[in-house]
Amino acid sequence: MQQPSFADRQRAAAEAKKHQVEQYRARLNDPEFAKRQVARGTIVLARQARIAERKAAEEAQRARAAAEKAAQEAAERAAQEVALQAELAARQAAAEAKAAREREFQEALLNTRKARKSARKAKKRNGK
């Protein structure tokens, strides 16, 4: 069995290529092919429109979520500020109450000392 020569192989390849080109040109002239291409184009455009709508909806959802998150964070910051102010007011009130108790205690000590001193003086006067 003899194998085809290089020239035979080249000729067969050229004929196959020529045949494929003829088929392609025939397909381009076919009206059904044109209809199918138009239908495919329509499908592609519809798909792209759906994708664009989906992306727009996702962007809108992201924007809404971001706005809600920003509003929630602002509310949390405001609540934290109010809580901080309340805590500071409570601490200040506690410090003032402690200072008042300390003043009362010091006054009571001073009054006790004065009472003892006056009692000593009275005893000394009565004793002389």
Backbone torsions as a table, in degrees:
resi	resn	phi	psi	omega
1	MET	NA	127.1	-175.0
2	GLN	-97.4	138.6	178.6
3	GLN	-88.5	150.5	-179.3
4	PRO	-66.2	147.7	-178.5
5	SER	-78.2	173.2	-179.7
6	PHE	-62.7	-42.6	179.8
7	ALA	-63.2	-40.6	177.7
8	ASP	-62.6	-41.9	179.4
9	ARG	-64.7	-40.8	179.1
10	GLN	-64.9	-43.1	179.0
11	ARG	-61.9	-41.9	-179.8
12	ALA	-66.0	-39.8	178.6
13	ALA	-65.2	-42.1	-180.0
14	ALA	-64.3	-42.8	179.0
15	GLU	-63.3	-39.8	179.4
16	ALA	-65.4	-40.9	179.4
17	LYS	-65.5	-42.3	179.3
18	LYS	-63.2	-40.9	179.3
19	HIS	-63.9	-41.7	179.5
20	GLN	-64.3	-40.7	178.5
21	VAL	-63.4	-42.3	178.4
22	GLU	-62.5	-40.5	178.2
23	GLN	-64.2	-40.5	-179.4
24	TYR	-64.2	-45.1	179.8
25	ARG	-64.9	-38.5	178.1
26	ALA	-64.6	-39.1	-179.7
27	ARG	-66.3	-38.5	178.9
28	LEU	-64.0	-33.2	-179.7
29	ASN	-82.9	-8.5	-178.0
30	ASP	-75.2	124.9	-179.9
31	PRO	-66.1	-32.3	177.6
32	GLU	-63.8	-39.4	178.4
33	PHE	-62.1	-42.2	178.8
34	ALA	-62.4	-41.3	178.5
35	LYS	-62.7	-43.4	179.5
36	ARG	-63.0	-39.6	179.1
37	GLN	-63.9	-42.2	178.3
38	VAL	-63.2	-42.9	179.2
39	ALA	-62.3	-42.9	177.9
40	ARG	-62.6	-42.1	178.0
41	GLY	-60.9	-41.3	178.0
42	THR	-62.8	-43.1	179.2
43	ILE	-62.9	-43.0	179.8
44	VAL	-62.6	-44.2	179.0
45	LEU	-62.5	-41.9	178.7
46	ALA	-63.5	-41.7	178.7
47	ARG	-62.5	-44.2	179.5
48	GLN	-64.0	-36.6	177.6
49	ALA	-65.3	-42.8	178.1
50	ARG	-63.2	-41.5	178.9
51	ILE	-62.5	-43.1	179.3
52	ALA	-63.4	-41.2	177.6
53	GLU	-62.3	-43.7	179.0
54	ARG	-61.3	-44.6	179.5
55	LYS	-63.5	-40.9	178.9
56	ALA	-63.4	-41.8	178.6
57	ALA	-64.6	-41.5	178.7
58	GLU	-64.3	-41.3	177.9
59	GLU	-63.1	-42.3	178.2
60	ALA	-62.8	-41.3	178.5
61	GLN	-63.5	-43.3	178.4
62	ARG	-62.5	-40.7	179.3
63	ALA	-64.4	-43.1	177.8
64	ARG	-62.6	-43.3	-179.9
65	ALA	-63.3	-41.6	179.5
66	ALA	-64.3	-41.0	179.1
67	ALA	-65.5	-42.1	178.6
68	GLU	-63.9	-41.9	-179.8
69	LYS	-64.8	-42.4	178.9
70	ALA	-63.3	-41.6	178.5
71	ALA	-65.0	-41.7	179.5
72	GLN	-65.1	-42.0	179.1
73	GLU	-64.9	-39.1	178.4
74	ALA	-64.0	-41.8	178.2
75	ALA	-64.4	-40.3	178.7
76	GLU	-64.9	-41.9	178.3
77	ARG	-62.6	-41.3	178.5
78	ALA	-63.6	-42.5	178.7
79	ALA	-64.4	-40.6	177.9
80	GLN	-64.2	-40.0	179.1
81	GLU	-63.6	-43.5	178.5
82	VAL	-63.3	-43.7	179.4
83	ALA	-63.2	-40.2	178.8
84	LEU	-64.1	-43.6	178.6
85	GLN	-62.6	-40.9	179.0
86	ALA	-64.9	-41.5	179.3
87	GLU	-64.9	-41.9	178.1
88	LEU	-63.6	-41.2	178.3
89	ALA	-63.8	-40.6	179.3
90	ALA	-65.5	-41.9	178.5
91	ARG	-64.4	-41.8	179.9
92	GLN	-64.5	-42.2	178.5
93	ALA	-63.7	-40.8	178.8
94	ALA	-65.2	-40.4	179.5
95	ALA	-65.8	-40.6	178.0
96	GLU	-65.0	-40.6	178.6
97	ALA	-64.7	-40.7	178.5
98	LYS	-64.5	-41.5	178.8
99	ALA	-64.1	-40.3	178.5
100	ALA	-64.3	-42.9	177.7
101	ARG	-62.4	-40.2	179.3
102	GLU	-64.2	-41.8	177.6
103	ARG	-63.4	-43.1	178.8
104	GLU	-62.2	-40.2	179.4
105	PHE	-64.5	-44.8	179.4
106	GLN	-63.5	-40.9	177.5
107	GLU	-63.6	-40.8	178.7
108	ALA	-63.7	-42.4	177.1
109	LEU	-61.7	-44.8	-179.7
110	LEU	-62.6	-42.8	178.6
111	ASN	-63.8	-38.4	178.2
112	THR	-64.3	-44.3	179.1
113	ARG	-62.7	-43.8	179.3
114	LYS	-62.1	-41.0	-179.8
115	ALA	-64.8	-40.9	179.0
116	ARG	-65.7	-42.8	-179.1
117	LYS	-63.7	-44.7	179.8
118	SER	-66.7	-32.9	177.3
119	ALA	-67.1	-40.4	178.1
120	ARG	-64.0	-44.0	-179.9
121	LYS	-64.2	-41.6	179.8
122	ALA	-64.3	-38.8	179.6
123	LYS	-66.6	-39.9	-179.4
124	LYS	-65.9	-41.6	179.6
125	ARG	-67.3	-42.3	-179.4
126	ASN	-69.9	-30.4	-177.9
127	GLY	-77.5	-19.3	-176.5
128	LYS	-88.9	NA	NA
